[in-house]
Amino acid sequence: MVAKARPAHLTALFAVYAALVVRFWFLCDDAFITFRFARNWVTGQGLTFNPGDVPAVEGYSNFGWLVLCAMFEALGIPSHSVVPWISAACGALLVWRVHLVARRELGLSEAASLWGTLAVAASPAVGVWASSGLATMPFALLFFALAERWLLSDRSGDWRVDAALAVALTLIRIEGFAWVITLALGSVVLRRSSGSIPPTLAARLGRALLAVAAVFGLYTAWRVQLYGTWLPHTALAKVSFGPRLLWRGVKYVGLFWLTCLVPLLTLLSAGLLRATEQRTRWLAVLTLALAFPAYAVAVGGDFMPFGRLLLPSVPFVGLLLAGVLQEVSRRSHTSRAVSTLGIAALVLTLLPAADVHLVPEGLRQRFHVRLSDKAFLSESRRWSNQAANTVGFTMRGRALAQIADPRDSVVAGAVGAVGYFSGIEVLDQHGLVTKEVAYRPVPDGPLRTSPGHDKHVPPEFFVKYAPRFLYARAVDGKLAAGRMKDALEQWDVPTWVMDRYVPDYYEVQLPETHRRAFLFVVRRAEATERPDELWNGFAARRRKLNTELRAQYPDDPDESAPPSG
C-alpha cells in the first residue's frame, strides 16, 4: 500500500504554489469578454456581447465557465471579484492530484514525487494562469482528472464520475469534446497494448461517452440555432491553418521551452523511463505531455505569455520529472541524486518568474511570435505588460461609462474590460465579437501580427458605421496632457477621417488613481462643429491643460503615472 503524503511536503507544495499565484496575480482582459456575456445573459439582454446584434455573435469559447460566471452575476456578485479565486483553487487541486498520482498510481518515492510536483507548483505558467479569470486552469484540472481515471489508474471507478468530468471538460472549452475523444481512444490503445480492456473500464468509457454525446449534441443544436453557424466564432476569428501558421506554432512552443527550460530538459530525459516496469504507462504520460505542444503548433500558437496553450501539459511534465529523478537515483545507487537534481530543477523552474534566463535573449528572440509588440519582450515582461493593460482597459471602460450614452459605440482592439465596464457597443478590431472582421481572410505574405490577431483592422475600418468614439484612452496625473500628445501621434489618424472625427477630452473620476483623470478620444464631430477648427485648436487646448496639471502637481515625484488605458 502506498504511504500517504507527508503533511510537511503538502505544506511546502501549497506554499510554493501560493507564492507564485501571489507573484503573478492578475486578471486577463479576455476574461472580461466572458463576464460581459454572463452579465448580459442574466439581465435579459441575451447571450450576446453587443445587445441588438442579429444574429448574436458567439464571442466566447468557454460555455461552462460562462455559466458559472452568470450564476455570480445573477446574485449581484461581479464575476471578476470571485472567479479568479475559484480558478486559483482549481490550481491547488491540480497540484495535489499530481502528487497523489505520482505516489499512488506511478508508485514513485515520496522524495521523487515531491520534487516533480514542486516543479509544477513553481511553474510560472501555473502561477500566471491560476488567477487569470479564463477557463485555462479549470480546463487543465479537468483534463488531468479524466486522464488519471482513464489512462493512469487501474482502479475501478463510478462511471457517473467519469461522465461528469467528461461533460464538464466538453463544455468548459470549445475543443474539450475533441480532448475527451482523444483520452478515450488513448485509454483503449493503452489497455490493448498491455493486454486487453477490462470490462469494467469499457463499460465506464461507453456510458461516459454516451453522456458526452448527448450533452454535446444538444449543446451544438442549441448554439447553432442561436448563432447560426456550426463553426465556433472564436475559432473563425483567431485560428487559421497553413505552413506559415504551423511554423509560428513551432516558434511559440520553442520560446516557451527555451524560457522555461525544465519541460524541455525533462522531455529530453524521458528516454530513461523506457526500462522501467511501467513503461507503457510512462509512454502515456509522455504522450500527454507532448499532446498540447502539438496542439499549439497546429493552431499557430498564442499571443499570451508563459504558454497558456501549454499549461495542461505541465502536470504531465512534472510526473515525467519525478519518474526521471527516481530512475537516476536507482541507477546511481544513491538517494542524494533525487534531492540534488530536484533542487536544480526547482531553481531552473523559478528563474523565469524572476525574469532570469540561462538562454541568451538573442537566441530566444529568434522564436519571437508576438509581432504586434514593438520589440521582443521576455515572458515575464510580457505578463507585466498584459497585467498593466488590463488596468488601463478597465480605466478606459469606467471612463467611457461616465461620458457615453448607452447607445454609443467605441472601436477597440482589446474589448473585454472596455466592454464590461462601459456597457456600450464595442466594435472589435480583431473580430472576436464582430463578424465582419472575423470572416476576413488572413492577409497574404509574411505574418506581421501576434497569434490570434491575424485579421486585425485599423479603427478607420469602422468609420462607415459612424461610431461615436473611433479612438479612446484614459490618462491621469501630471503627465496626462503629454500622454494625449503621445497617443495622438501613435494613432496617426488618417487625413480623410479628420473631416468627420475630432480630438477631445473629458475629465472623469476613476477609482484606480488618486490623480485627476481624463478620457482622451477621437470622437465623431457634431453637426454644428467645424472639424478643422477643433483639430487646429487642440494643441493649444492640450498645452493649457499641461500647464495647469504641472502647477497642480509641482512636487509629484512619480513621473511615470499608472498605466494609461
Residue, then its C-alpha position, 0 to 999 in steps of 0.5 A: m500500500v502506498a504511504k500517504a503524503r507527508p503533511a510537511h511536503l503538502t505544506a511546502l507544495f501549497a506554499v510554493y504554489a501560493a507564492l507564485v499565484v501571489r507573484f503573478w496575480f492578475l486578471c486577463d482582459d479576455a476574461f472580461i469578454t466572458f463576464r460581459f456575456a454572463r452579465n448580459w445573459v442574466t439581465g435579459q439582454g441575451l447571450t450576446f456581447n453587443p445587445g441588438d446584434v442579429p444574429a448574436v455573435e458567439g464571442y466566447s469559447n468557454f460555455g461552462w465557465l460562462v455559466l458559472c460566471a452568470m450564476f455570480e452575476a445573477l446574485g449581484i456578485p461581479s464575476h471578476s471579484v470571485v472567479p479568479w479565486i475559484s480558478a486559483a483553487c482549481g490550481a491547488l487541486l491540480v497540484w495535489r492530484v499530481h502528487l497523489v498520482a505520482r505516489r499512488e498510481l506511478g508508485l514513485s518515492e515520496a522524495a521523487s514525487l515531491w520534487g516533480t510536483l514542486a516543479v509544477a507548483a513553481s511553474p510560472a505558467v501555473g502561477v500566471w494562469a491560476s488567477s487569470g479569470l479564463a477557463t485555462m486552469p479549470f480546463a487543465l484540472l479537468f483534463f488531468a482528472l479524466a486522464e488519471r481515471w482513464l489512462l493512469s489508474d487501474r482502479s475501478g471507478d463510478w462511471r457517473v464520475d467519469a461522465a461528469l468530468a467528461v461533460a464538464l471538460t466538453l463544455i468548459r472549452i470549445e475543443g474539450f469534446a475533441w480532448v475527451i475523444t482523444l483520452a478515450l481512444g488513448s485509454v483503449v490503445l493503452r489497455r490493448s497494448s498491455g493486454s486487453i480492456p477490462p470490462t469494467l473500464a469499457a463499460r465506464l468509457g461507453r456510458a461516459l461517452l454516451a453522456v458526452a454525446a448527448v450533452f454535446g449534441l444538444y449543446t451544438a443544436w442549441r448554439v447553432q440555432l442561436y448563432g447560426t453557424w456550426l463553426p465556433h466564432t472564436a475559432l473563425a476569428k483567431v485560428s487559421f491553418g497553413p505552413r506559415l501558421l504551423w511554423r509560428g506554432v513551432k516558434y511559440v512552443g520553442l520560446f516557451w521551452l527555451t524560457c522555461l527550460v525544465p519541460l524541455l530538459t525533462l522531455l529530453s530525459a524521458g528516454l530513461l523511463r523506457a526500462t522501467e516496469q511501467r513503461t507503457r504507462w510512462l509512454a502515456v504520460l509522455t504522450l500527454a505531455l507532448a499532446f498540447p505542444a502539438y496542439a499549439v503548433a497546429v493552431g499557430g500558437d498564442f499571443m499570451p505569455f508563459g504558454r497558456l496553450l501549454l499549461p495542461s501539459v505541465p502536470f504531465v511534465g512534472l510526473l515525467l520529472a519525478g519518474v526521471l529523478q527516481e530512475v537516476s537515483r536507482r541507477s546511481h545507487t544513491s538517494r542524494a541524486v533525487s534531492t540534488l537534481g530536484i533542487a536544480a530543477l526547482v531553481l531552473t523552474l523559478l528563474p523565469a518568474a524572476d525574469v532570469h534566463l540561462v538562454p541568451e535573449g538573442l537566441r530566444q528572440r529568434f522564436h519571437v511570435r508576438l509581432s504586434d509588440k514593438a520589440f521582443l519582450s521576455e515572458s515575464r515582461r510580457w505578463s507585466n505588460q498584459a497585467a498593466n493593460t488590463v488596468g488601463f482597459t478597465m480605466r478606459g471602460r469606467a471612463l467611457a461609462q461616465i461620458a457615453d450614452p448607452r447607445d454609443s459605440v467605441v472601436a477597440g482592439a482589446v474589448g473585454a474590460v472596455g466592454y464590461f465596464s462601459g456597457i456600450e457597443v464595442l466594435d472589435q478590431h480583431g473580430l472576436v465579437t464582430k463578424e465582419v472582421a472575423y470572416r476576413p481572410v488572413p492577409d497574404g505574405p509574411l505574418r506581421t501580427s501576434p497569434g490570434h490577431d491575424k485579421h486585425v483592422p485599423p479603427e478607420f475600418f469602422v468609420k462607415y458605421a459612424p461610431r461615436f468614439l473611433y479612438a479612446r484612452a484614459v490618462d491621469g496625473k501630471l503627465a496626462a496632457g503629454r500622454m494625449k500628445d503621445a497617443l495622438e501621434q501613435w494613432d496617426v489618424p488618417t487625413w480623410v477621417m479628420d473631416r468627420y472625427v475630432p480630438d477631445y477630452y473629458e475629465v472623469q473620476l476613476p477609482e484606480t488613481h488618486r490623480r485627476a483623470f481624463l478620457f482622451v478620444v477621437r470622437r465623431a464631430e457634431a453637426t454644428e462643429r467645424p472639424d478643422e477648427l477643433w483639430n487646429g485648436f487642440a494643441a493649444r487646448r492640450r498645452k493649457l491643460n499641461t500647464e495647469l496639471r504641472a502647477q497642480y502637481p509641482d512636487d509629484p515625484d512619480e513621473s511615470a503615472p499608472p498605466s494609461g488605458 
